[in-house]
Amino acid sequence: MTGFWSTWRGKGADPQGGASGLQRLFADYPADPLPHAGPSEALTTVQQDANLAAFLARREKRLRAMLDFFAQRGIAAAPLLDPTADGAAAAAEIDAWLNDSLPRRSFSPVSGDPQPNPDERGFHTRDRGGVDGYYGFLEDLGLLEGEAIRRRDPRFSWAFHRLPELNGDGRICLSKPGTTGWAPLALDIAAHLLAICHAKMAPDGNSSGHHFGELLAAARAVRFDPGGVTR
């Protein structure tokens, strides 16, 4: 019967909806929270600017932590940060690790997936250390993919996004100014990865079709705007 219930609940399912499994998986991930926590709408412009300054100042440190984390798991992620390298193979290795390592949520006989949507507010407001090391990991994973894009296309830069008509308002995003006939772009990559990883932890696995590295692939294929350069 054990095998039946394991199959019914989903391979590697966590009876607590994945939370305890995430705590174990990222318990030792080095935390480095920004100076001002809380929902973006609660932060003043001065606090937002201070967070951006801290984000940029610690950028190389966080990237090293990310590379070390994956190196300990047999993944060489450095090609993502080399603008002369393809980076696709490294991105695929990371995505495969996420598929294999993230805990599945238990199947619910009532709703199927007990938590179909990620806790976006919790992601934006909680401390990035302690039991929420997973959120800190996602922030750094977003930084890694964002830097992979920025180093291949210098038109992108990190900025506090303050255009409410675009997704990512009030968050540090990878941004590109608009051009004649083309709107500005803001990529909240960490929030994008929150949704991707949440889908990977569904009882039946990821059915969203999205994966880590897809934004880098889109940038390299010049899908964000007609003025890009394929690298």
Accessible surface in RSA format (square Angstrom, percent):
REM  Atomic radii and reference values for relative SASA: ProtOr
REM  Chains: A
REM  Algorithm: Lee & Richards
REM  Probe-radius: 1.40
REM  Slices: 20
REM RES _ NUM      All-atoms   Total-Side   Main-Chain    Non-polar    All polar
REM                ABS   REL    ABS   REL    ABS   REL    ABS   REL    ABS   REL
RES MET A   1   164.45  85.2 120.26  79.6  44.19 105.2  91.18  77.5  73.27  97.1
RES THR A   2   112.69  80.1 104.99 106.4   7.70  18.4  73.17  98.3  39.52  59.7
RES GLY A   3    48.80  60.2   0.00   N/A  48.80  60.2  40.70 111.7   8.11  18.2
RES PHE A   4   115.59  57.8 104.13  64.5  11.46  29.8 110.15  66.8   5.44  15.6
RES TRP A   5   112.95  45.3 112.95  54.7   0.00   0.0 100.61  53.6  12.34  20.0
RES SER A   6    56.36  47.6  51.98  69.4   4.38  10.1  32.72  69.7  23.64  33.1
RES THR A   7   112.66  80.1  92.58  93.9  20.08  47.8  72.75  97.7  39.91  60.3
RES TRP A   8    99.28  39.8  83.77  40.5  15.51  36.4  68.89  36.7  30.39  49.3
RES ARG A   9    73.75  31.0  73.56  37.5   0.19   0.4  21.76  29.7  51.99  31.5
RES GLY A  10     7.26   9.0   0.00   N/A   7.26   9.0   6.13  16.8   1.13   2.5
RES LYS A  11   170.81  83.3 158.23  97.1  12.58  29.9 106.82  96.1  63.99  68.2
RES GLY A  12    59.54  73.4   0.00   N/A  59.54  73.4  41.70 114.4  17.84  40.0
RES ALA A  13    20.99  19.3   1.66   2.6  19.32  44.0   1.66   2.3  19.32  51.2
RES ASP A  14     5.55   3.9   3.24   3.2   2.31   5.5   5.18  12.2   0.37   0.4
RES PRO A  15   105.11  76.6  77.27  70.4  27.84 101.2  78.54  64.8  26.56 165.1
RES GLN A  16   125.71  70.3 104.02  76.0  21.69  51.6  36.56  77.8  89.15  67.6
RES GLY A  17    24.44  30.1   0.00   N/A  24.44  30.1  13.02  35.7  11.42  25.6
RES GLY A  18     0.34   0.4   0.00   N/A   0.34   0.4   0.34   0.9   0.00   0.0
RES ALA A  19    49.32  45.3  43.63  67.3   5.69  13.0  48.16  67.8   1.16   3.1
RES SER A  20    20.08  17.0  19.16  25.6   0.92   2.1  15.73  33.5   4.35   6.1
RES GLY A  21     6.71   8.3   0.00   N/A   6.71   8.3   3.51   9.6   3.21   7.2
RES LEU A  22    21.76  12.1  21.32  15.2   0.45   1.1  21.46  15.1   0.31   0.8
RES GLN A  23    76.42  42.7  70.65  51.6   5.78  13.8  18.36  39.1  58.07  44.0
RES ARG A  24   171.47  72.0 147.26  75.1  24.21  57.7  78.05 106.7  93.42  56.6
RES LEU A  25    47.87  26.7  33.22  23.8  14.64  36.8  39.15  27.5   8.72  23.5
RES PHE A  26     2.96   1.5   0.84   0.5   2.12   5.5   2.24   1.4   0.73   2.1
RES ALA A  27    66.22  60.9  37.50  57.9  28.72  65.3  41.57  58.5  24.65  65.3
RES ASP A  28   140.14  98.2 112.70 112.2  27.44  64.9  42.77 100.7  97.37  97.1
RES TYR A  29    14.45   6.7   0.93   0.5  13.52  35.2   2.58   1.9  11.87  14.6
RES PRO A  30    66.41  48.4  56.44  51.4   9.97  36.3  66.26  54.7   0.15   1.0
RES ALA A  31    50.63  46.6  19.55  30.2  31.08  70.7  21.00  29.6  29.63  78.5
RES ASP A  32    34.27  24.0  28.14  28.0   6.12  14.5   2.64   6.2  31.62  31.5
RES PRO A  33    69.82  50.9  54.22  49.4  15.60  56.7  55.17  45.5  14.65  91.0
RES LEU A  34    47.56  26.5  35.57  25.4  12.00  30.2  36.02  25.3  11.54  31.1
RES PRO A  35    82.20  59.9  42.27  38.5  39.93 145.1  55.30  45.7  26.90 167.2
RES HIS A  36    61.77  33.8  52.78  36.7   8.99  23.0  36.75  37.9  25.01  29.1
RES ALA A  37    76.56  70.4  46.14  71.2  30.42  69.2  53.82  75.8  22.74  60.2
RES GLY A  38    19.87  24.5   0.00   N/A  19.87  24.5  12.01  32.9   7.87  17.6
RES PRO A  39    26.43  19.3  26.05  23.7   0.38   1.4  26.43  21.8   0.00   0.0
RES SER A  40    25.26  21.3  19.70  26.3   5.56  12.8   5.69  12.1  19.57  27.4
RES GLU A  41   132.35  76.0  92.96  70.3  39.39  93.8  72.80 140.8  59.54  48.6
RES ALA A  42    67.54  62.1  35.24  54.4  32.30  73.5  45.32  63.8  22.22  58.9
RES LEU A  43    24.45  13.6  11.75   8.4  12.70  31.9  12.42   8.7  12.03  32.4
RES THR A  44    78.15  55.6  70.29  71.3   7.86  18.7  75.08 100.8   3.07   4.6
RES THR A  45    81.56  58.0  75.58  76.6   5.97  14.2  42.58  57.2  38.97  58.9
RES VAL A  46   118.03  77.7 115.79 104.8   2.24   5.4 116.99 101.6   1.05   2.8
RES GLN A  47    53.63  30.0  53.60  39.2   0.03   0.1   8.41  17.9  45.22  34.3
RES GLN A  48    17.24   9.6  17.24  12.6   0.00   0.0   0.08   0.2  17.17  13.0
RES ASP A  49    69.04  48.4  64.26  64.0   4.78  11.3  27.64  65.0  41.40  41.3
RES ALA A  50    37.84  34.8  26.93  41.6  10.91  24.8  34.71  48.9   3.13   8.3
RES ASN A  51     5.44   3.8   5.44   5.3   0.00   0.0   0.16   0.4   5.29   5.1
RES LEU A  52    33.11  18.4  33.11  23.7   0.00   0.0  33.11  23.3   0.00   0.0
RES ALA A  53    60.47  55.6  50.21  77.5  10.26  23.3  56.35  79.4   4.12  10.9
RES ALA A  54    30.40  28.0  21.26  32.8   9.14  20.8  28.59  40.3   1.81   4.8
RES PHE A  55    18.28   9.1  17.87  11.1   0.40   1.1  17.87  10.8   0.40   1.2
RES LEU A  56    65.76  36.6  55.11  39.4  10.65  26.8  55.35  38.9  10.41  28.0
RES ALA A  57    91.45  84.1  49.04  75.7  42.41  96.5  61.71  86.9  29.74  78.8
RES ARG A  58    37.26  15.6  33.32  17.0   3.93   9.4  20.75  28.4  16.51  10.0
RES ARG A  59    49.51  20.8  49.38  25.2   0.13   0.3   0.67   0.9  48.83  29.6
RES GLU A  60    88.67  50.9  88.13  66.7   0.53   1.3  51.74 100.1  36.93  30.1
RES LYS A  61   112.00  54.6 108.91  66.8   3.08   7.3  64.09  57.7  47.91  51.0
RES ARG A  62     8.19   3.4   8.10   4.1   0.09   0.2   0.51   0.7   7.69   4.7
RES LEU A  63     3.12   1.7   3.01   2.2   0.11   0.3   3.12   2.2   0.00   0.0
RES ARG A  64   139.10  58.4 137.85  70.3   1.25   3.0  63.48  86.8  75.62  45.8
RES ALA A  65    16.75  15.4   7.85  12.1   8.90  20.3  14.14  19.9   2.61   6.9
RES MET A  66     0.15   0.1   0.15   0.1   0.00   0.0   0.15   0.1   0.00   0.0
RES LEU A  67    42.43  23.6  40.12  28.7   2.31   5.8  40.36  28.3   2.07   5.6
RES ASP A  68    80.65  56.5  79.44  79.1   1.21   2.9  15.77  37.1  64.88  64.7
RES PHE A  69    13.35   6.7  10.77   6.7   2.59   6.7  12.91   7.8   0.45   1.3
RES PHE A  70     0.00   0.0   0.00   0.0   0.00   0.0   0.00   0.0   0.00   0.0
RES ALA A  71    65.39  60.1  45.31  69.9  20.09  45.7  48.28  68.0  17.11  45.3
RES GLN A  72   142.26  79.5 101.75  74.4  40.51  96.5  44.73  95.2  97.52  74.0
RES ARG A  73    88.93  37.3  60.01  30.6  28.92  68.9  27.20  37.2  61.73  37.4
RES GLY A  74    67.82  83.6   0.00   N/A  67.82  83.6  38.78 106.4  29.04  65.0
RES ILE A  75    11.57   6.6   9.87   7.3   1.71   4.1  10.77   7.8   0.80   2.2
RES ALA A  76    70.24  64.6  57.42  88.6  12.82  29.2  65.04  91.6   5.20  13.8
RES ALA A  77     2.56   2.4   0.00   0.0   2.56   5.8   0.00   0.0   2.56   6.8
RES ALA A  78    55.52  51.0  51.76  79.9   3.76   8.6  52.04  73.3   3.48   9.2
RES PRO A  79    51.04  37.2  47.70  43.5   3.34  12.1  50.78  41.9   0.26   1.6
RES LEU A  80     0.56   0.3   0.56   0.4   0.00   0.0   0.56   0.4   0.00   0.0
RES LEU A  81    19.72  11.0  14.95  10.7   4.77  12.0  15.54  10.9   4.18  11.3
RES ASP A  82    58.94  41.3  54.89  54.6   4.05   9.6  20.02  47.1  38.92  38.8
RES PRO A  83    59.33  43.2  49.18  44.8  10.15  36.9  49.18  40.6  10.15  63.1
RES THR A  84   125.04  88.9  86.12  87.3  38.93  92.8  78.60 105.6  46.44  70.2
RES ALA A  85    29.36  27.0  17.56  27.1  11.81  26.9  25.69  36.2   3.67   9.7
RES ASP A  86    75.36  52.8  64.85  64.6  10.51  24.8  38.70  91.1  36.67  36.6
RES GLY A  87     4.66   5.7   0.00   N/A   4.66   5.7   0.85   2.3   3.81   8.5
RES ALA A  88    56.81  52.2  47.62  73.5   9.19  20.9  53.08  74.8   3.73   9.9
RES ALA A  89    76.83  70.6  65.69 101.4  11.14  25.3  73.29 103.2   3.54   9.4
RES ALA A  90     4.65   4.3   1.56   2.4   3.09   7.0   2.46   3.5   2.18   5.8
RES ALA A  91     6.18   5.7   6.18   9.5   0.00   0.0   6.18   8.7   0.00   0.0
RES ALA A  92    61.52  56.6  49.74  76.8  11.78  26.8  56.76  79.9   4.76  12.6
RES GLU A  93    82.06  47.1  75.69  57.3   6.37  15.2  33.16  64.1  48.90  39.9
RES ILE A  94     0.00   0.0   0.00   0.0   0.00   0.0   0.00   0.0   0.00   0.0
RES ASP A  95    17.81  12.5  17.81  17.7   0.00   0.0   2.04   4.8  15.77  15.7
RES ALA A  96    49.23  45.3  45.63  70.4   3.60   8.2  48.41  68.2   0.81   2.2
RES TRP A  97    32.42  13.0  27.84  13.5   4.58  10.8  22.81  12.2   9.61  15.6
RES LEU A  98     0.18   0.1   0.11   0.1   0.07   0.2   0.11   0.1   0.07   0.2
RES ASN A  99    71.29  49.2  52.75  51.0  18.54  44.6  21.42  51.6  49.87  48.2
RES ASP A 100   126.32  88.5  89.32  88.9  37.00  87.5  28.99  68.2  97.33  97.1
RES SER A 101    33.87  28.6  13.82  18.4  20.04  46.2   9.43  20.1  24.43  34.2
RES LEU A 102     8.90   5.0   0.68   0.5   8.22  20.7   0.68   0.5   8.22  22.1
RES PRO A 103    18.15  13.2  11.89  10.8   6.26  22.8  18.15  15.0   0.00   0.0
RES ARG A 104    54.99  23.1  54.83  27.9   0.16   0.4   4.02   5.5  50.97  30.9
RES ARG A 105     4.11   1.7   4.11   2.1   0.00   0.0   1.22   1.7   2.88   1.7
RES SER A 106    17.96  15.2  17.42  23.3   0.54   1.2  17.33  36.9   0.64   0.9
RES PHE A 107    60.95  30.5  51.40  31.8   9.56  24.9  51.40  31.2   9.56  27.4
RES SER A 108    20.19  17.1  17.65  23.6   2.54   5.8   9.57  20.4  10.63  14.9
RES PRO A 109   102.34  74.6  69.03  62.9  33.30 121.1  71.27  58.8  31.07 193.1
RES VAL A 110   143.41  94.4 109.65  99.3  33.76  81.3 114.22  99.2  29.19  79.2
RES SER A 111    74.34  62.8  40.22  53.7  34.13  78.6  44.77  95.3  29.57  41.4
RES GLY A 112    21.34  26.3   0.00   N/A  21.34  26.3  18.49  50.8   2.84   6.4
RES ASP A 113    29.18  20.4  24.69  24.6   4.49  10.6  18.67  43.9  10.51  10.5
RES PRO A 114    67.36  49.1  36.18  33.0  31.18 113.3  39.19  32.4  28.17 175.1
RES GLN A 115    72.33  40.4  70.76  51.7   1.57   3.7  25.88  55.1  46.45  35.2
RES PRO A 116    90.58  66.0  71.30  65.0  19.28  70.1  72.18  59.6  18.39 114.3
RES ASN A 117   107.37  74.0 101.85  98.4   5.52  13.3  25.00  60.2  82.37  79.6
RES PRO A 118    27.99  20.4  17.19  15.7  10.80  39.3  17.52  14.5  10.47  65.1
RES ASP A 119    51.48  36.1  41.89  41.7   9.59  22.7  21.54  50.7  29.94  29.9
RES GLU A 120   102.23  58.7  99.37  75.2   2.86   6.8  22.95  44.4  79.29  64.7
RES ARG A 121   150.87  63.3 143.60  73.2   7.26  17.3  69.34  94.8  81.53  49.4
RES GLY A 122     7.16   8.8   0.00   N/A   7.16   8.8   6.46  17.7   0.70   1.6
RES PHE A 123     0.00   0.0   0.00   0.0   0.00   0.0   0.00   0.0   0.00   0.0
RES HIS A 124    52.30  28.6  40.73  28.3  11.57  29.6  26.70  27.5  25.61  29.8
RES THR A 125    38.65  27.5  25.79  26.1  12.86  30.6  14.84  19.9  23.81  36.0
RES ARG A 126   109.07  45.8  98.04  50.0  11.02  26.2  27.26  37.3  81.80  49.6
RES ASP A 127    85.27  59.7  74.70  74.4  10.57  25.0  36.50  85.9  48.77  48.6
RES ARG A 128    29.50  12.4  28.78  14.7   0.72   1.7  19.81  27.1   9.68   5.9
RES GLY A 129     9.55  11.8   0.00   N/A   9.55  11.8   6.86  18.8   2.69   6.0
RES GLY A 130    67.00  82.6   0.00   N/A  67.00  82.6  45.54 125.0  21.46  48.1
RES VAL A 131   102.10  67.2  88.22  79.9  13.88  33.4  91.79  79.8  10.31  28.0
RES ASP A 132    20.61  14.4  19.28  19.2   1.33   3.1   1.33   3.1  19.28  19.2
RES GLY A 133     3.25   4.0   0.00   N/A   3.25   4.0   2.28   6.3   0.97   2.2
RES TYR A 134    14.59   6.8  13.82   7.9   0.78   2.0  13.43  10.1   1.17   1.4
RES TYR A 135    18.86   8.8  18.86  10.7   0.00   0.0   5.50   4.1  13.37  16.5
RES GLY A 136     7.56   9.3   0.00   N/A   7.56   9.3   6.67  18.3   0.89   2.0
RES PHE A 137     0.00   0.0   0.00   0.0   0.00   0.0   0.00   0.0   0.00   0.0
RES LEU A 138     0.00   0.0   0.00   0.0   0.00   0.0   0.00   0.0   0.00   0.0
RES GLU A 139    35.46  20.4  31.45  23.8   4.01   9.5  10.73  20.8  24.73  20.2
RES ASP A 140     3.96   2.8   3.79   3.8   0.17   0.4   0.12   0.3   3.84   3.8
RES LEU A 141     0.00   0.0   0.00   0.0   0.00   0.0   0.00   0.0   0.00   0.0
RES GLY A 142     1.70   2.1   0.00   N/A   1.70   2.1   1.70   4.7   0.00   0.0
RES LEU A 143     5.47   3.0   3.22   2.3   2.25   5.7   3.83   2.7   1.65   4.4
RES LEU A 144     0.00   0.0   0.00   0.0   0.00   0.0   0.00   0.0   0.00   0.0
RES GLU A 145     1.19   0.7   1.19   0.9   0.00   0.0   0.43   0.8   0.76   0.6
RES GLY A 146     0.00   0.0   0.00   N/A   0.00   0.0   0.00   0.0   0.00   0.0
RES GLU A 147     0.00   0.0   0.00   0.0   0.00   0.0   0.00   0.0   0.00   0.0
RES ALA A 148     0.00   0.0   0.00   0.0   0.00   0.0   0.00   0.0   0.00   0.0
RES ILE A 149     0.45   0.3   0.07   0.0   0.38   0.9   0.25   0.2   0.20   0.5
RES ARG A 150    64.60  27.1  62.73  32.0   1.88   4.5   3.22   4.4  61.39  37.2
RES ARG A 151    71.64  30.1  51.03  26.0  20.62  49.1  22.62  30.9  49.02  29.7
RES ARG A 152     6.55   2.8   6.34   3.2   0.21   0.5   5.54   7.6   1.01   0.6
RES ASP A 153    20.24  14.2  19.74  19.7   0.50   1.2  10.18  24.0  10.06  10.0
RES PRO A 154   108.02  78.7  82.93  75.6  25.09  91.2  86.19  71.2  21.83 135.7
RES ARG A 155    84.09  35.3  69.66  35.5  14.42  34.3  66.74  91.2  17.35  10.5
RES PHE A 156     4.65   2.3   1.50   0.9   3.15   8.2   1.50   0.9   3.15   9.0
RES SER A 157    58.77  49.7  58.68  78.3   0.09   0.2  36.09  76.8  22.69  31.8
RES TRP A 158    22.15   8.9   8.10   3.9  14.05  33.0   8.10   4.3  14.05  22.8
RES ALA A 159    33.67  31.0  33.62  51.9   0.05   0.1  33.67  47.4   0.00   0.0
RES PHE A 160    19.79   9.9   7.59   4.7  12.21  31.8   7.59   4.6  12.21  34.9
RES HIS A 161    12.66   6.9  10.47   7.3   2.20   5.6   5.54   5.7   7.12   8.3
RES ARG A 162   108.36  45.5  90.24  46.0  18.12  43.1  55.56  75.9  52.80  32.0
RES LEU A 163    70.36  39.2  70.36  50.3   0.00   0.0  70.36  49.4   0.00   0.0
RES PRO A 164   103.01  75.1  78.63  71.7  24.38  88.6  79.23  65.4  23.79 147.8
RES GLU A 165   130.14  74.7  90.36  68.4  39.78  94.7  66.18 128.0  63.97  52.2
RES LEU A 166    49.95  27.8  45.37  32.5   4.58  11.5  48.03  33.7   1.93   5.2
RES ASN A 167   136.23  93.9 124.31 120.1  11.92  28.7  34.22  82.4 102.01  98.6
RES GLY A 168    16.02  19.8   0.00   N/A  16.02  19.8   5.21  14.3  10.81  24.2
RES ASP A 169    67.41  47.2  53.27  53.0  14.14  33.4  12.44  29.3  54.97  54.8
RES GLY A 170     8.51  10.5   0.00   N/A   8.51  10.5   6.62  18.2   1.89   4.2
RES ARG A 171    37.10  15.6  35.47  18.1   1.63   3.9  14.96  20.5  22.13  13.4
RES ILE A 172    23.92  13.6  13.35   9.9  10.57  25.5  13.35   9.6  10.57  28.7
RES CYS A 173     0.10   0.1   0.00   0.0   0.10   0.2   0.10   0.2   0.00   0.0
RES LEU A 174     0.00   0.0   0.00   0.0   0.00   0.0   0.00   0.0   0.00   0.0
RES SER A 175    18.98  16.0  18.75  25.0   0.23   0.5  18.15  38.7   0.83   1.2
RES LYS A 176     4.22   2.1   2.39   1.5   1.84   4.4   2.44   2.2   1.78   1.9
RES PRO A 177    91.83  66.9  81.24  74.1  10.59  38.5  89.73  74.1   2.11  13.1
RES GLY A 178    34.31  42.3   0.00   N/A  34.31  42.3   8.45  23.2  25.86  57.9
RES THR A 179    83.57  59.4  63.86  64.7  19.71  47.0  64.74  87.0  18.83  28.5
RES THR A 180   147.13 104.6 113.53 115.1  33.59  80.1  84.81 113.9  62.31  94.2
RES GLY A 181    77.88  96.0   0.00   N/A  77.88  96.0  43.18 118.5  34.70  77.7
RES TRP A 182   103.63  41.6  94.81  45.9   8.83  20.7  90.00  48.0  13.64  22.1
RES ALA A 183    67.35  61.9  51.50  79.5  15.85  36.1  57.59  81.1   9.77  25.9
RES PRO A 184    56.49  41.2  51.56  47.0   4.93  17.9  51.56  42.6   4.93  30.7
RES LEU A 185    41.10  22.9  38.52  27.6   2.58   6.5  39.29  27.6   1.81   4.9
RES ALA A 186    13.66  12.6   0.26   0.4  13.39  30.5   0.26   0.4  13.39  35.5
RES LEU A 187    20.45  11.4  18.19  13.0   2.25   5.7  20.41  14.3   0.04   0.1
RES ASP A 188    22.48  15.7  12.98  12.9   9.50  22.5   8.32  19.6  14.16  14.1
RES ILE A 189     3.63   2.1   0.94   0.7   2.69   6.5   1.18   0.9   2.45   6.6
RES ALA A 190     8.19   7.5   6.03   9.3   2.16   4.9   6.03   8.5   2.16   5.7
RES ALA A 191    27.23  25.0  21.38  33.0   5.85  13.3  21.69  30.5   5.54  14.7
RES HIS A 192    51.34  28.1  43.21  30.0   8.12  20.8  30.68  31.6  20.66  24.0
RES LEU A 193     0.08   0.0   0.08   0.1   0.00   0.0   0.08   0.1   0.00   0.0
RES LEU A 194     6.44   3.6   6.44   4.6   0.00   0.0   6.44   4.5   0.00   0.0
RES ALA A 195    50.04  46.0  44.06  68.0   5.98  13.6  44.55  62.7   5.50  14.6
RES ILE A 196     4.91   2.8   3.26   2.4   1.65   4.0   4.91   3.5   0.00   0.0
RES CYS A 197     0.00   0.0   0.00   0.0   0.00   0.0   0.00   0.0   0.00   0.0
RES HIS A 198    14.60   8.0  14.60  10.2   0.00   0.0   5.85   6.0   8.75  10.2
RES ALA A 199    22.78  20.9  16.23  25.0   6.55  14.9  22.28  31.4   0.49   1.3
RES LYS A 200     9.04   4.4   2.96   1.8   6.08  14.5   1.47   1.3   7.57   8.1
RES MET A 201     7.39   3.8   7.39   4.9   0.00   0.0   6.64   5.6   0.75   1.0
RES ALA A 202    18.11  16.6  18.11  27.9   0.00   0.0  18.11  25.5   0.00   0.0
RES PRO A 203     6.53   4.8   5.72   5.2   0.81   2.9   5.72   4.7   0.81   5.0
RES ASP A 204   129.37  90.6  96.91  96.5  32.47  76.8  37.19  87.5  92.18  91.9
RES GLY A 205     7.64   9.4   0.00   N/A   7.64   9.4   5.32  14.6   2.32   5.2
RES ASN A 206    53.75  37.1  19.24  18.6  34.51  83.1   9.16  22.0  44.59  43.1
RES SER A 207   114.64  96.9  77.43 103.3  37.20  85.7  50.62 107.8  64.02  89.7
RES SER A 208    53.36  45.1  21.42  28.6  31.95  73.6  32.69  69.6  20.68  29.0
RES GLY A 209    66.10  81.5   0.00   N/A  66.10  81.5  41.79 114.7  24.31  54.5
RES HIS A 210    89.20  48.7  87.64  60.9   1.55   4.0  56.74  58.5  32.46  37.8
RES HIS A 211    80.11  43.8  79.90  55.5   0.22   0.6  56.00  57.7  24.11  28.1
RES PHE A 212     1.60   0.8   0.19   0.1   1.42   3.7   0.29   0.2   1.32   3.8
RES GLY A 213     6.11   7.5   0.00   N/A   6.11   7.5   1.95   5.3   4.16   9.3
RES GLU A 214    29.57  17.0  25.34  19.2   4.23  10.1  17.40  33.7  12.18   9.9
RES LEU A 215    23.45  13.1  23.45  16.8   0.00   0.0  23.45  16.5   0.00   0.0
RES LEU A 216     4.16   2.3   4.16   3.0   0.00   0.0   4.16   2.9   0.00   0.0
RES ALA A 217    47.20  43.4  40.23  62.1   6.97  15.9  44.32  62.4   2.88   7.6
RES ALA A 218    12.62  11.6  12.62  19.5   0.00   0.0  12.62  17.8   0.00   0.0
RES ALA A 219    17.33  15.9   5.66   8.7  11.67  26.5   7.87  11.1   9.46  25.1
RES ARG A 220    57.06  24.0  54.25  27.7   2.82   6.7   8.86  12.1  48.21  29.2
RES ALA A 221    47.90  44.0  23.23  35.8  24.68  56.1  30.45  42.9  17.46  46.2
RES VAL A 222    40.60  26.7  23.51  21.3  17.09  41.2  26.11  22.7  14.49  39.3
RES ARG A 223   171.63  72.1 138.40  70.6  33.23  79.1  52.56  71.8 119.07  72.2
RES PHE A 224    35.84  17.9  28.06  17.4   7.78  20.2  30.50  18.5   5.35  15.3
RES ASP A 225     8.65   6.1   6.10   6.1   2.55   6.0   2.79   6.6   5.85   5.8
RES PRO A 226   106.79  77.8  70.87  64.6  35.93 130.6  80.59  66.5  26.21 162.9
RES GLY A 227    52.01  64.1   0.00   N/A  52.01  64.1  33.53  92.0  18.48  41.4
RES GLY A 228    18.21  22.5   0.00   N/A  18.21  22.5   3.38   9.3  14.84  33.2
RES VAL A 229    95.77  63.0  87.58  79.3   8.19  19.7  89.93  78.1   5.84  15.8
RES THR A 230    90.75  64.5  69.18  70.1  21.56  51.4  55.01  73.9  35.74  54.0
RES ARG A 231   115.40  48.5  87.70  44.7  27.70  66.0  40.20  54.9  75.20  45.6
END  Absolute sums over single chains surface
CHAIN  1 A    11405.8       8741.6       2664.3       6776.9       4629.0
END  Absolute sums over all chains
TOTAL         11405.8       8741.6       2664.3       6776.9       4629.0
